């Protein structure tokens, strides 16, 4: 888990959001449903501001759903202390990136998930650029605000605790909410329930109900 300092500093929230927006613009079928987990929530929101005409629904899976003018770093100052999460994160390259202690991360990221799947997932951890999480979102009601949103909250999350998830729902009201008794990795701990929730969003976007 190294990472080059210059490469890390070159990563921006805008570039990630443009990439996601382009995927939706190039989608050959509709509806285009953009789903993000954890930190990827800020990418969803900024992509929606860039290309609202290309995105039909935003789905935040225990993800950062923040208001205009707030960054992930700003939001952390509003959350309750989370020492277990903080203990597995360390900065590298003068603060341009962060790395996770893979030996201790399972208990924070995926304590309800099958251990073999957790280990495979943790083996793919890499250095995280700091720039996107310190960038304040630029969102407007006319663009980001016009896209329907769905929030899938995970009550056993130790990374973004449920109190933080619900604070974000208050800060950015209007999202439909599904609640899962899942950890921060519902795709590992509650895959069937997560799939059902996502299919429900798709059915609603299509105006159908396949269940």
MOKA-V884455 format. One record per residue. N is the residue number from 1. SS is DSSP state (H for helix, E for strand, C for the rest). Layout:
BEGIN
n: {N	N}
ss: {SS	SS}
END
This chain:
BEGIN
n: {1	2	3	4	5	6	7	8	9	10	11	12	13	14	15	16	17	18	19	20	21	22	23	24	25	26	27	28	29	30	31	32	33	34	35	36	37	38	39	40	41	42	43	44	45	46	47	48	49	50	51	52	53	54	55	56	57	58	59	60	61	62	63	64	65	66	67	68	69	70	71	72	73	74	75	76	77	78	79	80	81	82	83	84	85	86	87	88	89	90	91	92	93	94	95	96	97	98	99	100	101	102	103	104	105	106	107	108	109	110	111	112	113	114	115	116	117	118	119	120	121	122	123	124	125	126	127	128	129	130	131	132	133	134	135	136	137	138	139	140	141	142	143	144	145	146	147	148	149	150	151	152	153	154	155	156	157	158	159	160	161	162	163	164	165	166	167	168	169	170	171	172	173	174	175	176	177	178	179	180	181	182	183	184	185	186	187	188	189	190	191	192	193	194	195	196	197	198	199	200	201	202	203	204	205	206	207	208	209	210	211}
ss: {C	C	C	C	H	H	H	H	H	H	C	C	H	H	H	H	H	H	H	H	H	H	H	H	H	C	C	C	C	C	C	C	E	E	E	E	E	C	C	H	H	H	H	H	H	H	H	H	H	H	C	H	H	H	C	C	E	E	E	E	E	C	C	C	C	C	C	C	C	C	C	H	H	H	H	H	C	C	C	C	C	C	H	H	H	H	C	C	E	E	E	E	H	H	H	C	E	E	E	E	C	H	H	H	H	H	H	H	H	C	C	C	C	C	H	H	H	H	H	H	H	H	C	C	C	C	C	E	E	C	H	H	H	H	C	C	C	C	C	C	C	C	C	H	H	H	C	E	E	E	E	E	E	E	C	C	C	C	C	C	C	H	H	H	H	H	H	H	H	H	H	C	C	C	C	E	E	E	E	E	C	C	C	C	C	H	H	H	H	C	H	H	H	H	H	H	H	H	H	H	H	H	H	H	H	H	C	C	C	C	C}
END
